Amino acid sequence: MNIIRRLVPIKYGSQPAKNSCKASLSRLLHDGSVEVNSQEHEVVIALGSNVGDRLNNFDNALDRMKKSGIRITRHGCLYETEPAYVTDQPHFLNSAVRGKTKLDPHTLLAVLKEIERDMGRTAGGIRYGPRPIDLDILFYGSWRINTDDLTVPHERIWERPFVMGPLIDLIGFGRDDDNVESWHSLSGCSGGLFEAWEKLGGESVVGKDGMKRVFPVANQLWNWSEKTSIMGVVNVTPDSFSDGGKYLSVESAVSRVRSLIVDGADFVDLGAQSTRPMAAKLSPEQELERLIPVLEAVKNLDEMEGKLISVDTFYSQVALEAIDKGAHLVNDVSAGKLDPEMHHVIASCKAPYVAMHMRGDPGTMQNEENLVYEDVCRDVATELYASIRSAELSGVAAWRMAIDPGIGFSKNTRQNLDILAGLQDIRSEIGKKSLAMSRAPLLIGPSRKRFLGEICGRPSAADRDPATVAAVTAGVLGGADIVRVHNVRDNRDAVKLCDAILQR
């Protein structure tokens, strides 16, 4: 008999109550389909791909889902995983999304199957074999569904780490989400989804050869947990606080990039607008006039093979042009606050995006009102989460975002120290709302900042490299994944030592 039920939400820390399910249908048709009228339901859909351009397959499937009446609201992290069941096939890309739809369960299933067929998945293939796209309904609201062609929750969730990992990413540690409480209850574990995940090994299985989180950038899947990455600074500006005026010509900027690469940089971060306190603000056109000739010269260097180009800008117009000219990543000090089109541009380009915390703009960020925090780590996390959540709702997948707490931006010396010591607190606070976003690569940029000079008595920025090494060391040991620095050579050694300590 076809059965479709809605589960009454139960706090996941308690035992599931006997007979807690009750029928909740507007109509059950003779073939088991359901009519839900205009009510919107939240769904969780798993994605998998191991044929062709796997990431492009994900992007294509999500675009088709949106056009079919599924509004994507949250994304899990991106995982590369070894195949299960049938092991003689390529590695999979896996993730999951939360969305809202008015489609009834069986219509939703039909839509997903049509997307699979349109993207090249054929009927009658090897079960669990290679496929360009695999779309499974994990949850449909708080409903339990058991019909001839659809079982929800998906019957194999609890045995698959590559499904449970992204599913856990989609929830937070907060207690204000009724659907999440229902999903915890549907797990059948007194400890909810978290207990089910721990039974599979939990976080201990992530980072191993069989399952690793990855960040898509420059047509590659970057596993940022393997080592701390170094971003070398190239300021194509006359007024940056540390090296303004040194690299204004294309030739000098190219020479600077070559030096950074020799010293061990993984990224080069090109910036054509100073963001030091009280810096004069350029127009997008002025910024592009400085930036593009350098970007075009740098991307063609032989030394850039395997290296990444980041562009430091808060203008969407600059970001769009830079990506079109070959930049791999956008580094936005305002996290979209200084240009309301930034998130839409990033979403349309499907570009990796670093969102940084800052209050005000470079001209006002150190004003007294912007330095008032009740708890700087908690407040920075809350405000940064609001920005990246806005980006996600604009279509930027969580798996394409990195976060930066903004050391030196709208913080005083004590607050910068609190952030350096509290990176895990910032992650934990973001994790209350979204575990996926709390697990994003974390970038810090303490290099030669004024607070180092105030502490060490070094008024000249050029004399702050030893203090920068110390700050970078504290940051990496505290959980930073990327460090943005002027002196790559000395900080490379510090990072290597920190990585060795963390991996011992």
LOROVEX-179429 format. One line per 10 residues: number of its first residue (from 0); their letters; for each residue y, z, x of C-alpha. Coordinates in Angstrom, 3 decimals. Layout:
<sites>
NUM> A> Y:Z:X ~ ...
</sites>
This chain:
<sites>
0> MNIIRRLVPI> 0.000:0.000:0.000 ~ 3.482:-0.819:1.252 ~ 5.495:2.342:1.864 ~ 9.186:2.638:2.679 ~ 10.770:6.063:2.829 ~ 13.977:7.688:3.982 ~ 13.552:10.781:6.127 ~ 15.714:13.815:5.403 ~ 17.518:14.654:8.681 ~ 16.042:17.697:10.482
10> KYGSQPAKNS> 17.520:19.392:13.525 ~ 15.368:18.143:16.362 ~ 14.890:21.571:17.865 ~ 12.886:22.694:14.819 ~ 9.378:21.787:13.700 ~ 9.320:18.735:11.384 ~ 8.958:20.063:7.858 ~ 5.866:19.167:5.860 ~ 6.574:16.671:3.066 ~ 10.118:16.161:4.434
20> CKASLSRLLH> 10.128:12.468:3.531 ~ 11.187:11.298:0.092 ~ 11.423:7.853:-1.451 ~ 14.913:6.385:-1.327 ~ 14.966:2.758:-2.447 ~ 17.271:0.830:-4.700 ~ 14.386:-1.476:-5.464 ~ 10.931:-2.216:-4.076 ~ 9.910:-5.796:-4.826 ~ 6.331:-6.918:-5.339
30> DGSVEVNSQE> 6.096:-8.315:-1.790 ~ 7.395:-5.117:-0.171 ~ 10.926:-6.326:0.557 ~ 13.894:-4.046:-0.090 ~ 17.270:-4.645:-1.646 ~ 19.970:-2.352:-0.280 ~ 22.956:-3.821:-2.124 ~ 26.122:-3.425:-0.030 ~ 25.180:-0.219:1.779 ~ 25.349:-0.422:5.565
40> HEVVIALGSN> 22.486:1.008:7.603 ~ 22.302:1.885:11.270 ~ 19.514:0.222:13.220 ~ 18.139:0.410:16.741 ~ 16.815:-2.822:18.223 ~ 14.969:-3.163:21.536 ~ 15.446:-6.240:23.737 ~ 13.099:-7.618:26.384 ~ 12.985:-10.830:28.417 ~ 11.059:-12.141:31.424
50> VGDRLNNFDN> 11.410:-15.934:31.151 ~ 14.422:-17.918:32.382 ~ 17.848:-16.335:32.835 ~ 16.972:-12.938:31.414 ~ 20.501:-11.560:31.190 ~ 21.784:-14.756:29.579 ~ 18.931:-14.447:27.094 ~ 20.192:-10.963:26.203 ~ 23.764:-12.199:25.806 ~ 22.592:-15.131:23.675
60> ALDRMKKSGI> 20.442:-12.906:21.459 ~ 23.263:-10.383:20.940 ~ 25.708:-13.160:20.044 ~ 23.231:-14.535:17.504 ~ 22.620:-11.075:16.072 ~ 26.343:-10.571:15.559 ~ 26.629:-13.908:13.754 ~ 23.681:-12.939:11.533 ~ 25.262:-9.792:10.138 ~ 24.377:-7.170:12.740
70> RITRHGCLYE> 27.419:-5.331:14.121 ~ 26.556:-4.012:17.593 ~ 28.078:-0.580:18.205 ~ 26.286:0.856:21.258 ~ 24.302:-0.420:24.225 ~ 21.705:1.265:26.387 ~ 21.519:0.834:30.132 ~ 19.870:-2.255:31.594 ~ 16.404:-1.829:33.141 ~ 14.240:-4.090:35.246
80> TEPAYVTDQP> 10.613:-3.124:34.657 ~ 7.125:-4.102:35.676 ~ 5.140:-5.804:32.907 ~ 2.842:-3.633:30.807 ~ -0.505:-4.480:29.259 ~ -0.577:-8.023:30.754 ~ 0.484:-7.452:34.361 ~ 0.194:-10.973:35.799 ~ 3.683:-12.100:34.774 ~ 7.313:-11.740:35.937
90> HFLNSAVRGK> 9.270:-8.491:35.678 ~ 11.071:-7.793:32.431 ~ 14.661:-6.984:31.672 ~ 14.786:-4.296:28.970 ~ 17.439:-2.511:26.959 ~ 18.250:-1.468:23.389 ~ 21.273:-1.500:21.112 ~ 22.479:0.401:18.084 ~ 24.072:-1.592:15.318 ~ 25.002:-1.570:11.651
100> TKLDPHTLLA> 23.894:-4.074:9.051 ~ 23.652:-4.665:5.311 ~ 20.474:-6.654:5.805 ~ 17.429:-5.013:4.250 ~ 14.565:-4.217:6.674 ~ 12.478:-7.317:6.007 ~ 15.452:-9.660:6.040 ~ 16.492:-8.074:9.345 ~ 12.984:-8.672:10.681 ~ 13.145:-12.309:9.560
110> VLKEIERDMG> 16.512:-12.772:11.263 ~ 15.206:-11.354:14.546 ~ 12.086:-13.534:14.426 ~ 14.244:-16.598:13.804 ~ 16.389:-15.748:16.837 ~ 13.221:-15.418:18.931 ~ 11.989:-18.836:17.755 ~ 15.362:-20.498:18.307 ~ 15.429:-19.149:21.851 ~ 12.016:-20.560:22.689
120> RTAGGIRYGP> 9.473:-17.917:21.810 ~ 6.422:-19.642:20.365 ~ 3.875:-18.284:17.917 ~ 0.297:-17.874:19.075 ~ 1.121:-17.039:22.700 ~ -0.522:-14.334:24.764 ~ 0.111:-10.948:23.183 ~ 2.407:-8.964:25.487 ~ 2.712:-12.130:27.598 ~ 5.826:-13.865:28.970
130> RPIDLDILFY> 8.689:-14.478:26.570 ~ 12.351:-15.552:26.763 ~ 13.317:-12.867:24.248 ~ 11.569:-10.071:22.383 ~ 13.433:-8.203:19.618 ~ 11.863:-5.153:17.969 ~ 13.238:-2.866:15.255 ~ 12.818:0.672:16.568 ~ 14.666:2.510:13.787 ~ 16.237:1.556:10.453
140> GSWRINTDDL> 18.539:4.364:9.376 ~ 16.432:7.436:8.644 ~ 13.691:5.394:6.985 ~ 9.982:5.430:7.667 ~ 8.530:2.001:6.855 ~ 4.872:0.987:6.789 ~ 4.251:-2.430:5.270 ~ 1.923:-5.290:6.104 ~ 4.404:-6.894:8.518 ~ 6.760:-4.089:9.547
150> TVPHERIWER> 6.294:-0.564:10.879 ~ 9.342:1.611:11.556 ~ 9.664:3.567:13.755 ~ 8.042:0.949:15.944 ~ 4.499:2.169:16.481 ~ 4.456:1.822:20.286 ~ 7.788:3.498:21.093 ~ 6.139:6.693:22.262 ~ 3.893:5.087:24.883 ~ 6.459:2.797:26.505
160> PFVMGPLIDL> 8.899:4.147:29.106 ~ 10.705:0.793:29.114 ~ 11.516:1.365:25.417 ~ 12.090:5.121:25.506 ~ 14.500:4.925:28.470 ~ 17.025:2.643:26.704 ~ 16.517:4.545:23.448 ~ 17.460:7.834:25.107 ~ 20.526:6.096:26.582 ~ 21.762:5.333:23.076
170> IGFGRDDDNV> 22.098:8.973:22.069 ~ 24.155:11.850:23.383 ~ 23.739:15.596:23.536 ~ 26.169:16.099:20.658 ~ 25.044:17.419:17.279 ~ 27.249:15.425:14.905 ~ 25.121:12.324:14.349 ~ 22.822:12.485:11.309 ~ 20.906:9.345:12.218 ~ 20.143:10.665:15.688
180> ESWHSLSGCS> 18.881:13.901:14.164 ~ 16.577:11.848:11.941 ~ 15.289:9.847:14.896 ~ 14.512:13.081:16.711 ~ 12.515:14.144:13.651 ~ 10.681:10.823:13.440 ~ 9.411:11.330:16.994 ~ 6.975:13.947:15.718 ~ 7.874:16.280:18.601 ~ 9.460:19.701:18.085
190> GGLFEAWEKL> 11.846:18.849:20.910 ~ 12.625:15.447:19.422 ~ 13.146:12.277:21.434 ~ 13.917:14.254:24.577 ~ 10.486:15.861:24.506 ~ 8.834:12.492:23.805 ~ 10.695:11.027:26.794 ~ 9.662:13.914:29.048 ~ 6.018:13.372:28.096 ~ 6.331:9.901:29.646
200> GGESVVGKDG> 7.901:11.332:32.800 ~ 11.563:11.241:31.756 ~ 14.117:10.609:34.471 ~ 11.420:10.954:37.147 ~ 10.124:7.461:36.269 ~ 13.541:5.830:36.658 ~ 14.317:4.472:40.087 ~ 10.695:3.857:40.975 ~ 9.374:0.356:41.600 ~ 8.140:0.046:38.032
210> MKRVFPVANQ> 11.421:0.872:36.268 ~ 14.936:0.857:37.638 ~ 18.419:0.809:36.128 ~ 20.407:-2.229:37.191 ~ 24.001:-3.418:36.988 ~ 24.517:-7.187:36.545 ~ 27.056:-8.658:38.927 ~ 27.376:-12.064:40.631 ~ 24.097:-13.425:39.217 ~ 22.155:-10.516:40.622
220> LWNWSEKTSI> 20.846:-7.211:39.326 ~ 22.256:-4.467:41.516 ~ 20.292:-1.224:41.766 ~ 23.137:1.119:42.660 ~ 20.821:4.106:43.104 ~ 19.328:2.696:46.319 ~ 22.402:3.449:48.398 ~ 26.078:4.252:48.059 ~ 28.177:1.095:48.133 ~ 31.470:0.687:49.961
230> MGVVNVTPDS> 34.457:-1.144:48.526 ~ 36.983:-2.199:51.150 ~ 40.661:-2.377:50.155 ~ 42.737:-5.535:50.644 ~ 46.307:-5.080:49.386 ~ 48.158:-8.391:49.122 ~ 51.384:-6.496:48.521 ~ 54.602:-5.609:50.367 ~ 54.801:-2.082:48.945 ~ 51.368:-0.396:48.829
240> FSDGGKYLSV> 51.526:3.176:50.094 ~ 49.123:2.704:53.023 ~ 49.149:-0.902:54.203 ~ 51.919:-2.609:52.265 ~ 53.156:-5.812:53.911 ~ 50.238:-6.167:56.347 ~ 48.222:-8.743:54.426 ~ 50.727:-10.812:52.487 ~ 49.765:-14.165:54.036 ~ 46.465:-15.843:53.260
250> ESAVSRVRSL> 45.575:-15.829:56.953 ~ 46.164:-12.106:57.408 ~ 44.296:-11.261:54.204 ~ 41.318:-13.380:55.257 ~ 41.302:-11.689:58.657 ~ 41.333:-8.319:56.902 ~ 38.363:-9.323:54.720 ~ 36.374:-10.481:57.748 ~ 37.032:-7.164:59.453 ~ 35.926:-5.198:56.375
260> IVDGADFVDL> 32.695:-7.185:56.138 ~ 31.911:-6.675:59.834 ~ 32.502:-2.941:59.353 ~ 29.990:-2.814:56.489 ~ 31.806:-3.356:53.184 ~ 29.670:-4.326:50.175 ~ 32.714:-5.201:48.036 ~ 36.191:-6.390:48.915 ~ 38.790:-5.276:46.381 ~ 41.745:-7.662:46.215
270> GAQSTRPMAA> 44.938:-6.228:44.752 ~ 48.226:-8.109:44.388 ~ 50.186:-5.381:42.583 ~ 50.886:-1.951:44.022 ~ 49.892:0.997:41.835 ~ 51.458:3.664:44.031 ~ 53.762:6.108:42.198 ~ 57.041:4.454:41.124 ~ 55.959:0.991:42.330 ~ 57.899:-1.963:40.942
280> KLSPEQELER> 55.935:-3.736:38.217 ~ 55.151:-7.425:38.651 ~ 54.583:-9.909:35.858 ~ 51.118:-11.473:35.509 ~ 52.520:-14.731:36.867 ~ 53.903:-13.036:39.978 ~ 50.626:-11.219:40.528 ~ 48.625:-14.439:40.211 ~ 50.941:-16.211:42.653 ~ 50.006:-13.662:45.314
290> LIPVLEAVKN> 46.368:-13.249:44.383 ~ 44.833:-16.650:43.708 ~ 45.406:-18.309:47.109 ~ 43.773:-15.313:48.812 ~ 40.902:-15.200:46.326 ~ 40.151:-18.893:46.758 ~ 40.171:-18.569:50.536 ~ 38.016:-15.433:50.566 ~ 35.304:-16.689:48.196 ~ 34.579:-19.628:50.518
300> LDEMEGKLIS> 34.039:-17.530:53.643 ~ 30.555:-17.702:55.154 ~ 30.776:-13.951:55.734 ~ 30.973:-13.352:51.972 ~ 27.348:-14.394:51.423 ~ 25.756:-11.520:49.495 ~ 29.074:-9.655:49.213 ~ 31.090:-9.007:46.061 ~ 34.726:-9.693:45.218 ~ 36.553:-7.232:42.995
310> VDTFYSQVAL> 40.048:-7.828:41.631 ~ 42.314:-4.809:41.099 ~ 44.467:-5.616:38.063 ~ 45.498:-4.206:34.694 ~ 46.532:-7.586:33.255 ~ 44.042:-9.522:31.118 ~ 45.661:-12.818:32.120 ~ 45.088:-12.033:35.793 ~ 41.545:-10.879:35.126 ~ 40.712:-14.070:33.242
320> EAIDKGAHLV> 42.112:-16.348:35.928 ~ 40.499:-14.364:38.733 ~ 37.060:-14.503:37.113 ~ 37.484:-18.236:36.575 ~ 38.351:-18.620:40.276 ~ 35.293:-16.726:41.496 ~ 35.923:-12.972:41.311 ~ 32.806:-11.006:40.421 ~ 34.246:-7.804:38.977 ~ 37.475:-6.487:37.431
330> NDVSAGKLDP> 38.806:-3.111:38.590 ~ 41.326:-1.866:36.004 ~ 43.290:1.289:36.855 ~ 44.378:1.645:33.218 ~ 40.947:1.134:31.569 ~ 42.635:-1.293:29.176 ~ 45.581:0.896:28.166 ~ 48.250:-1.287:29.798 ~ 47.054:-4.545:28.236 ~ 45.469:-4.476:24.758
340> EMHHVIASCK> 43.766:-7.811:25.412 ~ 41.887:-6.653:28.514 ~ 38.730:-5.475:26.741 ~ 38.506:-8.649:24.678 ~ 38.859:-10.796:27.789 ~ 36.189:-8.828:29.642 ~ 33.885:-9.113:26.629 ~ 34.385:-12.871:26.315 ~ 33.842:-13.445:30.044 ~ 30.894:-11.014:30.141
350> APYVAMHMRG> 32.301:-9.703:33.409 ~ 31.450:-6.383:35.087 ~ 34.285:-3.916:34.567 ~ 35.463:-0.743:36.304 ~ 37.425:1.480:33.913 ~ 39.615:4.098:35.604 ~ 41.338:7.149:34.129 ~ 45.120:7.249:34.298 ~ 47.823:8.622:32.054 ~ 50.981:6.595:31.627
360> DPGTMQNEEN> 51.531:3.810:34.123 ~ 52.178:3.793:37.897 ~ 55.832:4.492:37.211 ~ 55.217:7.521:35.002 ~ 51.766:8.786:35.928 ~ 53.084:11.642:38.080 ~ 55.586:12.836:35.483 ~ 55.185:16.496:34.619 ~ 53.823:15.857:31.126 ~ 51.050:13.667:32.533
370> LVYEDVCRDV> 49.844:16.429:34.847 ~ 49.069:18.962:32.117 ~ 45.322:19.500:31.575 ~ 43.478:22.322:29.870 ~ 40.368:21.525:31.918 ~ 40.873:18.484:34.134 ~ 37.216:17.377:34.363 ~ 36.600:17.795:30.654 ~ 39.908:16.164:29.693 ~ 39.452:13.245:32.085
380> ATELYASIRS> 35.927:12.685:30.731 ~ 37.154:12.780:27.131 ~ 40.005:10.359:27.754 ~ 37.921:8.051:29.928 ~ 35.148:7.991:27.336 ~ 37.673:6.965:24.669 ~ 38.664:3.991:26.826 ~ 35.154:2.811:27.598 ~ 34.126:3.345:23.981 ~ 37.008:1.095:22.955
390> AELSGVAAWR> 35.757:-1.505:25.439 ~ 32.232:-1.255:24.051 ~ 33.421:-1.711:20.476 ~ 35.312:-4.788:21.703 ~ 32.018:-6.236:22.905 ~ 31.748:-5.038:26.507 ~ 28.146:-3.932:27.000 ~ 27.759:-0.456:28.477 ~ 25.466:-1.931:31.118 ~ 28.439:-3.933:32.473
400> MAIDPGIGFS> 30.774:-0.956:32.930 ~ 31.430:1.399:35.834 ~ 33.667:4.475:35.625 ~ 36.336:5.940:37.907 ~ 37.939:9.373:37.276 ~ 41.171:8.194:38.907 ~ 41.685:10.469:41.899 ~ 45.399:10.459:42.739 ~ 46.432:8.954:39.410 ~ 48.219:11.403:37.094
410> KNTRQNLDIL> 46.683:14.363:38.961 ~ 48.131:16.902:41.347 ~ 46.449:18.205:44.492 ~ 44.466:20.965:42.764 ~ 43.342:18.611:40.014 ~ 42.138:16.020:42.534 ~ 40.067:18.703:44.234 ~ 38.642:19.808:40.895 ~ 37.557:16.235:40.196 ~ 35.948:15.798:43.606
420> AGLQDIRSEI> 33.990:18.992:43.018 ~ 33.258:18.202:39.376 ~ 31.900:14.655:39.213 ~ 28.686:15.852:37.601 ~ 30.729:17.795:35.035 ~ 32.527:14.563:34.126 ~ 29.210:12.763:33.700 ~ 27.835:15.609:31.586 ~ 30.870:15.630:29.326 ~ 30.609:11.870:28.744
430> GKKSLAMSRA> 26.878:12.343:28.144 ~ 27.612:14.469:25.088 ~ 28.675:11.252:23.384 ~ 26.762:8.530:25.234 ~ 24.051:8.998:27.835 ~ 24.275:5.314:28.735 ~ 27.919:5.596:29.707 ~ 27.338:8.848:31.579 ~ 24.781:6.986:33.707 ~ 27.105:4.136:34.655
440> PLLIGPSRKR> 27.941:3.593:38.334 ~ 30.694:6.034:39.328 ~ 33.445:4.930:41.706 ~ 35.904:7.192:43.526 ~ 38.980:6.196:45.513 ~ 40.374:9.142:47.498 ~ 41.256:7.004:50.523 ~ 44.445:8.116:52.309 ~ 45.840:9.624:49.082 ~ 48.843:11.938:49.150
450> FLGEICGRPS> 46.850:15.061:48.242 ~ 44.921:14.689:51.501 ~ 48.186:14.609:53.401 ~ 49.451:17.689:51.567 ~ 46.309:19.655:52.391 ~ 46.011:18.527:56.014 ~ 49.668:18.255:56.912 ~ 49.525:14.476:57.439 ~ 52.661:12.872:55.979 ~ 51.663:9.412:57.239
460> AADRDPATVA> 48.935:7.693:55.204 ~ 47.548:6.091:58.347 ~ 46.701:9.562:59.730 ~ 44.546:10.557:56.747 ~ 41.289:8.806:57.654 ~ 39.482:11.970:58.834 ~ 40.410:13.703:55.572 ~ 39.268:10.619:53.677 ~ 35.861:10.832:55.345 ~ 35.600:14.444:54.215
470> AVTAGVLGGA> 36.607:13.554:50.655 ~ 34.141:10.671:50.554 ~ 31.384:12.950:51.838 ~ 32.088:15.493:49.099 ~ 32.185:12.742:46.497 ~ 28.933:11.075:47.494 ~ 27.084:14.383:47.664 ~ 28.563:15.131:44.243 ~ 27.259:11.929:42.662 ~ 29.594:9.013:43.464
480> DIVRVHNVRD> 27.887:5.611:43.686 ~ 30.766:3.521:45.078 ~ 33.586:4.597:47.395 ~ 36.791:2.601:47.664 ~ 38.320:2.999:51.144 ~ 40.693:1.447:53.666 ~ 38.673:2.441:56.761 ~ 35.202:1.054:56.099 ~ 33.678:1.686:59.520 ~ 34.117:5.471:59.630
490> NRDAVKLCDA> 33.290:5.956:55.962 ~ 30.171:3.809:56.293 ~ 28.745:6.357:58.717 ~ 29.641:9.229:56.384 ~ 28.008:7.446:53.456 ~ 24.842:6.724:55.429 ~ 24.506:10.381:56.329 ~ 25.061:11.473:52.727 ~ 22.474:8.993:51.478 ~ 19.984:10.273:54.031
500> ILQR> 20.567:13.853:52.859 ~ 20.164:12.879:49.189 ~ 17.025:10.818:49.789 ~ 15.191:13.233:52.070
</sites>
